[in-house]
Amino acid sequence: MKIRKYSVNPRQVRLFEIQEDTLDRMFRDETYCRKKGFGSVADVIRIALTKHLREYEEYEFRKSVSS
């Protein structure tokens, strides 16, 4: 099993009602969640956040190389 290191200070995230409703519907679809590797709402949030953080790091790198 893969060991994950989580932050000592957890972040609280407030979702819009429509987001919460859609997450509930999504997790009722076990096939979809298994296919995407989602085990919890936290997995969904971490995966989405990682995507945006990578984009930002690429932006920072391009910015530093071009200046």
C-alpha positions, 0 to 999 in steps of 0.5 A: 500500500502507498504511504501518503504524507498529509499536511499537519494543518488540514484545510477546510473547504466549503463547497457550493450546494450544487457541488455537494449534490453532484459529488453525492451523485458521483459517489453513488456511481461506484463504477465511475469512481473506481475507474477514476480512482476516487475513494473519497471527496478528499481524493477528488479535491486533491487531484483537482488541486494538484492539476492547478498547482502543476499549471502554476509551477509551469507558469512560474518556470516559463516566466523565469526562463523568459526573463 
